Amino acid sequence: MAARSLTPTSWIIPKRSARTCSWVLKPSPALTPRPGIWPSSTLSCRIASRCSDPSSETGRRKAFGKLSAPFEQDKAARPQKISADLLSQEVSGLKALRMETFLVAGSLALVSLGALLAHGTPQPTDEQRVAAAIPAKAFARPLKKRTLLIYDGNVNYGGHASIPTANYAFTLMGKRTGAFETVVTRDPQVFQADSLRRFDAVFFNNCVGNLFEDATLRRNLAEFVVAGGGLMGVHGTTVAFTRWPGAAEDWPEFGFMIGGRGAAHLDAEEKVHIRVEEPDHPLARAIGGKDFVHADEFFRVGEPYSRQRVRVLLSIDNERSAVLQGRPHVQKFREDDDYALAWVKSYGRGRVFYSAMAHHPRDFWDPRLLRFYLAGAQFVLGDLPAPTIPSAKLTPAIRAQEKLGWRLGVEAYTFHRFTFFDTVHRAAALGLPYVGGLSFQRVGGGIDKNLEPGLTDDELAQIRMKLTSAGVRILTYYIQEIPGDEAGCRRVFEFGRKLGIETFLSEPKLEALDTIERFCDAYDIKVGLHNHDRNASPNYWSPDAILKVCKGRSPRIGACADIGYWMRGGIDPVEGIRKLGSRLITIQMHDLHERSPQGRDVPWGTGKGDTERLILEMHRLRIRPVMFGLEYSDKFEDNMAEVRQCAEFFNALSLRTARTKR
């Protein structure tokens, strides 16, 4: 068939017979062109008269050929957005289609629901199966209107046949449950910073190969996730941003973000017994909370996968799978024989979900898997809370702290004679999943600079990978003074955004607070006003002083209570936190051998700080600090034994408190 013009008043739909499929242009009388919203030139599409299987990648290429948009535009012009609402009859199971086009440097990218046809349309029987399997309702009420970006590009690989079915399933699932809207594209320009701000999470739908090499776009994606966005991937996404074929690594940070690399597998119909590792985890409950048997093409991933870095939800039960397959043991791909199939993790403030089960279109009309994927989508979008502390760190005490909402982390000042990378390593050795940063501490790892604004983007990426490699998150960061000028304040908050910091600890000038408050709200980063003694911190030294300067201000500004300085200044910690109430944002914990200006640090529970009473009073008042900061200000050259004793005290108290029925 010769090339035909596709105008706004027509749509491509499949016309099938028992043996063949032809793709035809069918007028849509419900569509009426609107002046000014369509480009003057036509959108051309080459259409094959017959193709054997339009659901296959080959069939899609035959059916759709090459999309072209011969727009005349100055390439130096700013990007222009052209949109139209298409009110049409039901097409491929979707009653309303919305097409958006991004015109960037003369190229046209089709996104949103209208793009589903350009990305391949599932067979009607498949659509019916998907529609019948969609969950009836969302697992959580969205906190706001959510938008999920679905990117389904492949490079040097034909693409999995399940891709269009997944696009359709997620779009219909979001619409029917009201949980989210979708935008579908394979245009890398969607990862421009301004574009990414439209979305709550990115779903890489079975993406294989080096999707894009632009360093700015890659950095935008990493910073989007670490600052609090969501990232979801299925099946082939563990070899996204690799040089295909061969899966040679091209962007190591993406491997750390998604949680694993590689695509080693047996045949596409391998049957395994799947272990649900945490039946009570919110995402595991969605899949039924019970072990099950499934046939699929199961990837066995390699580094950087580790239970020290991800929270495993599903894995292959090797013994029972060997029985299913009639083998003495499953085929070995890893020395530890640990074959995770689904996990969650944090990347900074971002939420990550991955599942290996998405090779076949049928995976997306499996009711159990669709419930799992809906829960995963709501998790990465930010509406379904779920714990992400890595599996290897899940001691009974850590589980108790998750239940209580307590987060214990070591403050970098405890180890400030060493590098920040050393501090991260020591936190991991203590079994702690959190750490606080310090502006005057050297970074380490070949970065001979302080941990402060001014580090390069490449250096910040190294720090992010170091943190996730250790299974540790940086929650707080001390900087003596946040500047009050716009440029200086923005520089600090940009630094925090790029590392996923939740709270700054600082002692800024009073006149800087108005500017800082605006940036707190714009970046969703808190500021805990830190106290030293009365002479060093005249504006912040006591709870009363903090309350005075915080009056009428955003709840994102409050106290970082240094309990050691309180006790040295004659302030009772329990009375102090009662006064502060919800203005207590975070706390630096100490126990002293005596309550006096000469008081020195001792292990928690052995001094005069009444540490247990303080923590339990915070629990009674429902105060959940950003972090219980373990700051030990003594024996800086060799204090690991004392720091460990403090952590053990907190862990024991966590277990007792979690068992106590309130």
C-alpha positions in Angstrom: 0.0 0.0 0.0 1.3 3.5 -0.8 2.0 6.0 1.9 -1.2 7.6 3.2 -1.7 10.8 5.2 -3.1 10.4 8.7 -5.2 13.5 9.5 -6.7 14.4 12.9 -10.0 13.0 11.6 -8.8 9.4 11.2 -7.2 6.7 13.3 -5.4 3.4 12.6 -7.4 0.4 13.8 -6.9 -3.3 13.0 -9.2 -5.2 10.7 -8.8 -8.9 11.2 -9.8 -12.1 9.5 -9.2 -15.7 10.6 -5.8 -15.9 8.9 -4.6 -12.4 8.1 -4.6 -8.9 9.5 -4.9 -5.7 7.5 -4.4 -2.3 8.9 -6.7 0.3 7.5 -7.5 4.0 8.0 -11.0 4.4 9.3 -12.6 7.8 9.6 -13.8 8.8 13.0 -16.9 11.0 12.7 -16.7 12.0 16.3 -13.4 13.7 15.7 -13.5 17.4 14.6 -10.4 19.3 13.8 -9.9 22.3 16.0 -8.1 25.4 14.5 -4.7 26.1 15.9 -4.1 22.9 17.7 -2.8 20.7 14.9 0.3 21.6 12.8 -0.3 22.7 9.3 1.7 19.9 7.8 0.4 16.3 7.9 1.6 13.4 10.0 2.5 10.7 7.6 2.4 7.0 8.4 3.4 4.1 6.1 0.9 1.3 6.4 1.4 -2.2 5.2 -1.7 -3.8 3.7 -1.2 -7.2 5.4 1.0 -8.5 8.2 1.0 -11.9 9.8 1.1 -10.8 13.4 0.6 -7.2 14.4 1.2 -7.9 18.0 4.8 -8.9 17.3 7.6 -6.4 16.9 8.1 -7.4 13.3 4.4 -7.0 12.6 4.4 -3.6 14.3 7.3 -2.4 12.2 5.5 -3.6 9.0 2.2 -2.1 10.1 3.5 1.3 11.2 6.8 1.7 9.4 8.4 5.0 10.1 6.6 7.9 11.7 7.6 11.2 10.2 6.6 14.8 11.0 7.9 17.2 8.3 7.5 20.3 10.4 9.3 23.5 9.4 10.8 24.9 12.5 13.8 26.8 13.4 15.9 24.3 15.4 17.1 27.1 17.6 13.6 27.9 18.7 12.4 27.0 22.1 10.5 23.7 22.5 6.8 24.1 21.7 4.0 21.9 23.1 1.0 21.1 20.9 -1.9 19.2 22.4 -5.4 18.1 21.4 -8.2 16.3 23.2 -9.6 13.6 20.9 -13.1 12.6 21.8 -13.7 9.4 19.9 -15.5 6.2 19.9 -14.0 3.3 21.8 -10.8 2.3 20.1 -8.9 -0.8 21.3 -10.8 -0.8 24.6 -10.1 2.8 25.5 -13.1 5.2 25.2 -11.2 8.4 25.5 -7.8 9.1 23.9 -5.6 12.0 24.6 -2.8 12.8 22.3 0.1 15.1 23.3 2.9 16.0 21.0 6.2 17.5 22.0 7.8 19.4 19.2 11.5 19.5 20.1 14.2 20.5 17.5 12.0 19.5 14.6 11.1 16.0 15.8 7.7 14.7 16.9 7.2 12.4 19.8 3.9 10.7 20.5 3.0 10.2 24.1 0.1 9.5 26.4 -2.8 7.2 25.6 -2.8 8.0 21.9 0.7 6.6 21.7 -0.5 3.2 22.6 -1.4 2.5 19.0 2.0 3.7 17.7 3.6 1.3 20.2 1.6 -1.7 19.1 -1.9 -2.8 20.0 -2.7 -6.0 21.8 -5.1 -8.5 20.2 -8.8 -7.9 21.2 -8.8 -11.2 23.0 -5.8 -10.0 25.0 -7.5 -6.8 25.8 -10.5 -8.6 27.1 -8.3 -10.8 29.3 -6.5 -7.7 30.7 -9.7 -5.9 31.3 -11.1 -8.9 33.2 -8.0 -9.1 35.4 -7.6 -5.5 36.4 -8.0 -5.0 40.2 -11.3 -3.4 41.2 -9.8 -0.7 43.3 -6.5 0.9 44.3 -4.6 -0.2 47.4 -4.3 3.3 48.6 -6.0 6.6 48.0 -3.8 8.9 45.9 -2.5 11.8 47.9 -2.8 13.9 44.8 -3.3 13.4 41.1 -0.5 11.1 39.9 1.1 10.7 36.6 3.2 7.7 35.6 5.7 8.0 32.7 6.0 4.8 30.8 9.2 4.6 28.7 9.3 1.5 26.4 12.2 2.1 24.1 14.7 -0.6 23.1 18.1 -0.2 21.3 19.6 -2.9 19.1 16.9 -5.2 20.3 13.5 -5.9 18.8 11.6 -5.6 22.0 9.5 -8.0 24.0 6.0 -8.9 22.7 4.6 -8.1 26.2 5.4 -4.3 25.9 2.2 -3.1 24.3 0.1 -5.4 26.6 1.9 -3.9 29.6 1.3 -0.3 28.3 -2.4 -1.1 27.8 -2.7 -2.9 31.2 -1.1 -0.1 33.2 -3.1 2.6 31.4 -6.4 0.8 31.9 -5.4 -0.1 35.5 -4.6 3.5 36.4 -7.8 4.8 34.8 -10.1 2.2 36.3 -8.8 2.4 39.8 -8.3 6.1 39.7 -4.7 5.6 41.0 -2.8 7.4 38.2 -2.7 8.5 34.6 -0.1 7.3 32.2 2.0 8.9 29.5 3.7 6.5 27.1 6.7 7.5 25.0 10.1 6.4 23.7 11.4 9.9 23.1 14.5 10.5 25.3 13.6 14.3 25.4 11.0 13.5 28.0 13.9 13.3 30.4 14.6 17.0 30.1 14.4 18.4 33.6 11.4 20.6 33.0 9.6 17.6 31.4 10.3 15.2 34.3 8.7 17.6 36.8 5.3 16.6 35.3 5.7 13.0 36.6 5.7 11.3 39.9 7.5 8.1 38.8 9.1 6.6 35.7 8.4 3.0 34.5 10.9 1.5 32.2 8.8 -1.1 30.5 11.1 -4.0 29.5 13.7 -1.6 28.1 16.9 -3.3 26.7 20.0 -1.6 25.4 21.6 1.8 25.6 18.4 3.9 25.6 20.2 7.3 25.5 23.7 8.4 26.0 23.2 12.1 26.7 24.9 12.8 30.1 22.5 15.6 31.0 19.4 13.4 30.5 20.9 10.6 32.5 21.8 13.0 35.3 18.3 14.4 35.2 16.9 10.9 35.7 19.2 10.1 38.6 18.5 13.4 40.4 14.7 13.0 39.8 14.8 9.6 41.6 17.2 10.5 44.4 15.2 13.7 45.2 12.0 11.7 45.8 10.7 10.4 42.5 9.8 6.8 41.7 11.5 4.3 39.5 9.9 1.1 38.3 11.4 -1.6 36.0 10.4 -5.0 34.8 12.2 -7.9 33.2 14.7 -6.5 30.6 15.2 -3.3 32.4 18.2 -4.8 34.2 20.0 -4.5 30.9 18.8 -1.0 30.2 21.7 1.5 29.6 24.0 -1.3 28.5 25.7 -1.7 25.1 23.5 -4.4 23.5 24.1 -7.1 22.5 26.4 -8.3 25.2 25.0 -6.1 28.0 28.3 -4.2 28.5 27.8 -1.6 31.3 27.4 1.9 30.0 25.9 3.7 33.0 26.8 2.2 36.4 24.6 4.4 38.4 21.5 3.1 36.7 22.5 -0.4 37.8 22.8 0.8 41.4 19.4 2.6 41.1 17.5 -0.4 39.7 19.2 -2.8 42.0 20.8 -5.4 39.7 22.3 -6.1 36.3 22.2 -9.0 33.8 19.7 -11.2 32.0 21.0 -14.8 32.5 18.1 -17.2 32.1 16.9 -20.7 31.0 14.0 -21.1 28.5 11.0 -18.8 28.3 8.7 -21.4 29.9 10.8 -22.3 32.9 8.5 -23.3 35.8 9.7 -22.3 39.3 8.4 -22.3 42.8 8.4 -18.7 44.0 9.0 -17.8 47.6 7.1 -14.8 49.1 9.8 -13.6 51.5 7.8 -11.2 53.6 4.1 -12.2 53.5 3.2 -9.1 55.6 5.0 -6.6 53.4 2.4 -4.3 51.7 3.5 -5.3 48.2 3.7 -9.0 49.1 0.1 -8.8 50.5 -1.0 -7.6 47.1 0.2 -10.7 45.5 -1.5 -12.9 48.1 1.2 -13.3 50.6 1.7 -17.0 49.8 4.3 -19.0 47.7 3.2 -19.9 44.2 4.3 -21.7 41.0 4.8 -19.6 37.9 6.2 -20.2 34.4 8.2 -17.4 32.7 11.6 -16.4 31.5 13.3 -15.7 34.8 16.4 -13.5 34.9 19.1 -14.3 37.4 20.8 -10.9 38.0 24.3 -10.2 39.1 26.1 -7.2 40.7 25.3 -4.8 42.0 22.4 -7.0 43.3 22.9 -7.8 46.9 20.6 -8.3 49.9 22.7 -5.7 51.5 21.2 -3.2 49.0 17.7 -4.3 48.2 14.6 -5.5 50.1 13.8 -8.8 48.4 10.0 -9.6 48.0 10.1 -12.7 45.8 12.8 -15.2 45.0 13.2 -18.7 43.5 12.8 -21.5 46.0 15.7 -23.6 44.7 14.8 -26.9 46.4 11.1 -26.9 45.4 11.9 -25.6 41.9 14.4 -28.4 41.3 11.7 -30.9 42.2 9.3 -29.2 39.7 11.9 -29.3 37.0 13.0 -32.9 37.7 16.5 -31.9 38.5 18.8 -32.8 41.5 19.3 -29.0 41.9 18.6 -25.8 40.0 21.2 -24.6 37.5 23.8 -22.5 39.2 24.2 -18.9 38.0 25.6 -17.3 41.2 27.9 -18.7 43.9 25.3 -17.9 46.6 22.4 -19.4 44.6 20.4 -16.3 45.5 17.9 -15.6 42.8 15.6 -12.7 43.6 12.7 -12.0 41.3 11.3 -8.8 42.8 12.5 -6.2 45.2 12.1 -2.7 46.5 14.7 -0.2 47.6 15.3 3.4 48.3 17.6 5.5 46.3 18.1 8.6 48.4 14.5 9.8 48.9 13.3 7.9 45.8 11.4 4.7 45.7 12.4 1.8 43.4 10.5 -1.4 42.4 11.6 -4.1 40.1 10.0 -7.4 39.0 11.5 -10.0 36.6 8.1 -11.4 35.6 7.1 -9.6 32.4 8.4 -11.7 29.5 5.0 -12.8 28.2 1.9 -10.8 27.3 0.0 -13.2 29.6 1.8 -11.8 32.6 -0.3 -8.7 32.2 -3.7 -10.5 32.4 -2.6 -12.6 35.4 -4.8 -11.2 38.2 -2.2 -11.9 40.9 0.6 -10.2 39.0 -1.6 -7.2 38.1 -2.4 -6.7 41.8 1.4 -6.9 42.4 2.1 -4.4 39.7 -0.6 -2.0 40.9 0.9 -2.1 44.4 4.3 -1.5 42.9 3.1 1.4 40.9 1.4 3.0 43.9 4.5 2.5 45.9 6.8 4.2 43.4 4.3 7.0 42.9 4.4 7.7 46.6 0.9 6.6 47.8 1.5 3.1 49.2 4.0 3.3 52.1 6.3 0.3 52.3 9.6 -0.4 54.1 12.7 -0.6 52.0 15.6 -1.3 54.5 17.7 -4.0 52.8 16.9 -7.6 53.6 20.4 -8.4 55.1 19.9 -5.6 57.7 16.5 -6.9 58.9 17.3 -7.9 62.5 14.4 -8.2 64.9 15.4 -4.8 66.3 15.3 -3.2 62.9 11.9 -4.7 62.2 10.7 -3.4 65.6 12.0 0.1 64.6 10.1 -0.1 61.3 7.0 -0.9 63.3 7.6 2.0 65.6 8.6 4.5 63.0 12.1 5.0 64.6 15.2 5.6 62.5 18.5 5.3 64.2 21.5 6.7 62.3 25.1 7.6 63.2 26.0 11.3 63.1 29.1 12.0 61.0 30.6 14.1 63.9 31.0 10.9 65.8 33.7 9.8 63.2 34.7 13.3 61.9 38.4 12.5 62.2 37.8 10.0 59.4 36.3 10.5 55.9 32.6 10.5 55.1 33.1 7.2 53.2 34.6 5.8 56.3 31.6 6.9 58.3 29.3 5.2 55.8 31.3 2.0 56.1 31.2 2.1 59.9 27.5 2.7 59.9 27.0 -0.4 57.8 29.3 -2.4 60.0 27.1 -1.3 63.0 24.0 -2.6 61.1 22.7 1.0 60.8 20.8 1.9 57.7 21.1 5.7 58.2 23.8 8.3 58.5 24.0 12.1 59.0 26.4 14.2 56.9 28.8 17.0 58.0 30.0 19.9 55.9 33.6 20.0 57.3 34.3 16.3 56.8 36.4 15.1 53.9 34.6 12.9 51.4 37.1 10.2 50.8 37.2 7.6 48.0 39.5 9.7 45.9 37.5 12.9 46.4 39.8 15.1 48.3 37.2 17.7 49.2 34.8 18.4 52.0 31.3 17.1 51.8 29.7 20.5 50.9 28.0 22.4 48.1 30.4 22.9 45.2 31.1 19.2 44.6 30.8 18.3 40.9 27.9 16.3 39.5 30.2 13.3 38.9 31.5 13.5 42.5 27.9 13.6 43.8 27.1 10.5 41.7 30.0 8.7 43.3 28.7 9.6 46.8 25.2 8.3 45.8 26.6 5.0 44.6 28.8 4.7 47.8 25.7 5.1 50.0 23.6 2.7 48.1 26.4 0.2 47.8 26.6 0.1 51.6 22.8 0.0 52.0 22.9 3.3 53.8 20.8 6.5 53.4 21.9 10.0 54.3 19.0 11.6 56.2 20.5 14.7 57.7 23.3 17.1 57.0 24.9 19.7 59.2 26.0 23.0 57.7 27.0 25.7 60.1 25.2 28.5 58.3 22.7 28.4 55.4 23.2 31.7 53.5 20.3 34.2 53.4 20.8 35.3 49.8 18.9 33.6 47.0 21.9 32.3 45.1 23.6 31.0 48.2 20.5 29.4 49.6 19.6 27.7 46.3 23.1 26.3 46.1 22.7 24.6 49.5 19.2 23.2 48.7 20.3 22.0 45.2 23.1 20.1 47.0 20.6 18.5 49.3 18.3 17.6 46.5 21.0 15.8 44.6 21.9 13.7 47.6 18.3 13.0 48.8 18.8 14.8 52.1 15.7 15.1 54.1 16.8 17.7 56.7 19.5 20.3 57.1 20.9 21.0 60.6 22.0 24.6 60.8 22.4 27.8 62.8 21.6 30.5 60.3 21.3 34.2 60.9 17.8 35.2 61.9 17.4 37.5 58.9 18.0 34.5 56.6 15.0 32.5 57.9 12.5 34.1 55.5 14.5 33.0 52.5 15.3 29.6 54.0 11.6 29.0 54.7 10.7 29.6 51.1 13.3 27.1 49.9 12.2 24.6 52.5 8.7 24.6 51.1 9.9 24.7 47.4 12.3 21.7 47.9 10.4 19.8 50.6 13.5 19.8 52.7 13.3 20.5 56.4 15.7 22.7 58.5 16.4 21.7 62.1 17.8 24.7 64.0 20.7 23.3 65.9 21.8 24.4 69.4 25.2 24.6 71.0 25.5 26.4 74.3 24.0 29.8 75.2 27.1 31.7 74.1 27.6 29.9 70.8 23.9 29.7 69.9 22.1 32.7 71.5 19.1 32.4 69.2 18.6 28.6 69.4 20.2 27.4 72.6 16.9 26.5 74.4 13.4 25.1 73.5 11.9 28.5 74.4 14.3 30.3 72.0 13.5 27.8 69.2 9.8 28.3 69.7 10.1 32.0 69.6 11.9 32.1 66.2 9.7 29.4 64.7 6.4 31.1 65.6 4.2 31.4 62.5 6.7 29.7 60.3 6.4 26.6 58.1 6.3 23.3 59.9 9.4 22.4 57.9 11.4 24.6 60.2 11.9 23.5 63.8 14.5 22.1 66.2 17.4 19.9 65.9 17.8 19.2 69.7 21.4 18.5 70.7 20.7 16.7 74.1 24.3 16.9 75.2 24.3 20.7 75.1 20.9 20.9 76.7 22.1 18.9 79.7 25.4 20.9 80.0 23.2 24.0 80.0 20.8 22.8 82.7 17.9 21.9 80.5 16.1 18.7 81.3 15.8 16.7 78.0 12.3 15.3 78.8 10.9 18.7 79.6 12.6 20.2 76.5 10.9 17.8 74.1 7.6 18.3 75.8 7.9 22.0 75.2 8.9 21.6 71.6 6.3 19.0 70.7 5.8 18.9 66.9 8.5 21.5 66.4 11.1 18.9 67.2 12.2 17.8 63.8 15.3 15.7 64.6 17.4 14.9 67.6 21.1 14.3 68.4 21.2 11.8 71.3 23.8 11.9 74.1 24.2 10.4 77.5 26.6 12.2 79.9 28.4 11.0 83.0 27.1 14.1 84.8 24.7 17.0 84.1 27.1 19.9 84.2 29.2 21.9 81.8 31.9 19.3 82.2 29.7 16.4 81.3 31.3 14.0 78.8 29.7 11.3 76.6 29.2 7.8 78.0 27.3 4.8 76.4 23.6 5.3 76.4 21.8 4.1 79.5 25.0 4.3 81.7 25.0 8.0 82.5 22.7 10.7 83.9 20.8 11.4 80.8 17.8 9.2 81.6 17.9 8.1 78.0 15.2 5.4 78.1 12.7 7.8 79.7 13.5 10.4 77.1 12.9 8.0 74.1 9.7 6.6 75.7 8.3 10.0 76.3 8.9 10.9 72.6 7.1 7.7 71.8 4.2 8.6 74.1 3.9 12.0 72.5 4.0 10.4 69.0 7.1 12.5 68.1 8.9 10.8 65.2 12.1 12.6 64.6 13.7 12.4 61.1 16.5 10.5 62.8 17.6 9.5 66.3 21.1 10.8 65.7 23.8 8.7 67.5 26.4 11.3 68.2 29.2 10.3 70.5 31.5 13.2 71.3 34.4 11.5 72.9 37.4 9.2 72.1 37.1 10.3 68.4 40.1 8.2 67.4 38.7 4.9 68.7 35.1 4.9 69.9 33.5 2.1 67.9 33.0 0.0 71.0 31.1 2.7 72.8 29.1 3.6 69.7 28.1 0.0 69.3 27.0 -0.1 72.9 24.7 2.9 72.3 23.2 1.2 69.3 22.6 -2.0 71.2 20.9 -0.1 74.0 18.5 1.5 71.4 17.9 -1.9 69.7 17.0 -3.5 73.0 14.6 -0.7 73.9 13.1 -0.9 70.4 12.3 -4.6 70.9 10.7 -4.0 74.4 8.7 -1.1 73.2 7.4 -2.8 70.0 6.1 -5.7 72.2 4.3 -3.4 74.5 0.7 -2.8 73.6 -0.1 0.9 73.8 
